[in-house]
Amino acid sequence: MTEIQDIQIQVAQTPEPQTAEPQSLEHQTLEARALHVRAGTFAAVQDVNATFPAGVFTAVIGPNGAGKSTLLRALLGLSTPERGEVRLLGRRLADWPRAARAQTLAYLAQGEGLPDTAQVRDVVALGRGAGAWRWGLIPTRPWTDADELAVTDALTRTDTLRFEHRRVSELSGGERQRVSLARALASQPRFLLLDEPTNHLDLAYALDVVRYVRCEVAGGLGVVAVLHDLNLAARADALLLLHEGRVLAAGSPAEVLTPALLHTAYGIQAQVLRHEGRLVVLPQG
Amino acid sequence: MLSTIHDPRSIPPPRRLLPRTLALLAVLLASIVLAVGLGSVFIPPSEVLGALWRGLLSLGSGAELSGNDIIVWQIRLPRVVMGLIVGACLSVCGAAFQGVFRNPLADPYLLGVASGGALGATVGIVAGWPRSSIPLSALAFALAAVGTTLALSREGRRFPPTRLILAGVVVGSVLSAFTTFLILRGEDRARQVLAYTLGDLGFSGWRDVVTVLPYAVIGCGVLMALARALDTLQLGDLTARSLGVPVERLRLLVVLAASAATAAAVAYVGIIGFVGLVVPHLVRLVWGAGHRVLLPVSAVAGAALLVLADLLSRTTILSQVGVVTTLLGGPFFLWLLARGRSD
C-alpha cells in the first residue's frame, strides 16, 4: 500500500524545470487555461479557465450542449485542445507520459459498459491500467501483490468486496455503478473525472455514489463530476456553470446556484431555498 | 487477507475451471482419435494412438511407415490437422472480433474475408486454373477485400468500428455479386464453386497444412498477446483510452491479425459458417469473458468442434463441413438466444 503511494507521489512530483510558480500550490491541481476545444466544426468549449484542486469535489453543471462532457474529455487528454492547455499537477498534460497520466487521472464515462459475463473483481482489476505496457497493448510487468491489494482496497472503499466473485450480469444498476467507481479508484488516482455518474440511477443509488465519492474527496482525491441534477450538484464543494461552451459562473454552490444565473443558463425561473444547511433548487412552472 | 488473493489470470477460481478445461482437452483428443479412426477402413483407437506414436518416432529416425500407419499419416491426419487449425483460427478470430467491436454478432467474416476468398476461388475455378493455385487466388482476394474495407472505413488515422462494419458489409455484398455473376457465366463449374463456398477439408494435404500454419500461429499469437488490452476495451473506447490503451492501434492490429488468419483458413478450406460466431459465445458462458482465458479455450473448443463436424460431413449425407456447422450452429445459436431471454 504505502509503496504504491510512494511511487505515485514520485510520479506526481517529477519536477518541471521551467516552472517558476510556487510548487506547493501548482502540484495539487488540475487546471484548464484559456482552453478552446472543437467538436467537428463546432466550438464546444471556448476560453475556459478553471482550477480543480485536490481534495475538492467540483461539479460541472450547465444545460445540454454547454460543453460539459467535452471539457471533461479535454481535461483527461482524450481530445486535443485547439488552443490553451490543461495542466496536471503543474505540468502540461500533453507532456505527461501515457503511463503516468493514466495512473494519475481516472475517468468514469457516462453509461460505462461492463462486460456481462465478467466477474466483478476482474473488472476492477482492469482499472490498474495499461499505461506502462509495451505499446500500451502488451503487459510488460507481472501482476503483483501490490496490484491485488489496490484492487481489494478499491472494492472495500466502494462496498463491492462482498460480491467480488459475482458476474456483472447479476448486479443491479446501482451496484454496477459502484463497481465502475471501484474500477476507476483501482489505479489510486490523484484526480477522478466522472461524466454523469448518477444518470439512470434511482435517487438512493445516486446519493450512494455521491457519498462514496465524498469519502474519497476527504482522503485527498480531486473530483470533477458532470452532474445534471442541480440538487445533487448542490452537495459539491464547488460548482462550475457552463453555458454555450463558456464559464458562466464558478464558485461555491451558494454563489452559483442563484435564480439569475439559472435563468441565464437554463432559461428557467427557479427559486433557490436553503433547507437544513443545504441549497434546494425549485424550478417554477 | 492473502488467502483470498488469487491470480486474476485464472478467474473464475481455477478450482472450478480446471476440470472443465481438462474435460474439453479430453474431448479434443477423443475427436482426433475418432476422426482418424473412422472412415472406409476402420482403425481402432488403440491402433490410432499407436500409429500416431510410431509416426512421431519415425519423423525422428526417418523409418518407413507401413499398413494402417500410411492411412493415418498420409490420408486422415492432414485433414484432421487442417480441421484443428481452421477451427481454432475461426474461433479465436471470432472471439477477438466480438471483443474488439463489442458486438456479439461479429464473426471472422465480418470485414469481407469470406466474400473475397470466394471470389478469388471462383475466378480461379471458372478460368480453369490448376487446382493448386486456387487457394493462392482465394488468399489474395480475401486479403484484398479486407484491405478495401479498411481503406473505405478510414477516417484520417482512425478506423471507427461502425464504419468498419458497414464497409465490410458493402464490400462483402459487391464481391458476392461478382461471384454470382461469374458462377452464372461459367455454369458447368458452378458445382465446383459451390462445393468450395460451402467449405471442404477433403483436399487438405500436409503441404496445405504447412502453408496455413504460419498465418494461424502468427495471427492467433498476436490476438492472444492482445488479450489484456481487449479486456480493457470492454469498458468502452473512452475508458480504455483513459486507462492508457491506444484504442485505434489495438483495433487495427486485431483486424489485421484476425483477417490474415481467417483469409488463410478460407483460402484452403472454404467458408465454414457459425464456428467463429458460436464457439466464443459458448466458451464465454462457462469460462467467462476474460480474453486471456477466452481466446485459448475457444481455440481448443473450435478445433474439436470442426474436427467432429468434418467427421459428420464425411460419414453422413451432409457431405460438406460448412453445411454441418451451419445446420448445427444455427439452431444452437437460437438456443443461446432463447436461454438469454429466459434468464
Interface residues (C-beta under 8 A of the other chain):
Chain A: R73 L76 L78 R98 A99 R101 A102 L105 A106 Y107 L108 A109 E112 G113 L114 P115 D116 T117 A118 Q119 R121 D122 V123 A125 L126 G127 G129 A130 G131 A132 W133 W135 G136 L137 I138 P139 W143 D145 E148 V151 T152 H165 R167 S169 R183 S187
Chain B: M1 L2 T4 I5 D7 P8 R9 I11 P12 P13 R102 A225 L226 R228 A229 D231 T232 Q234 L235 G236 L238 T239 A240 R241 S242 L243 G244 V245 P246 R249 L250 L253 R284 L285 G288 A289 G290 D343
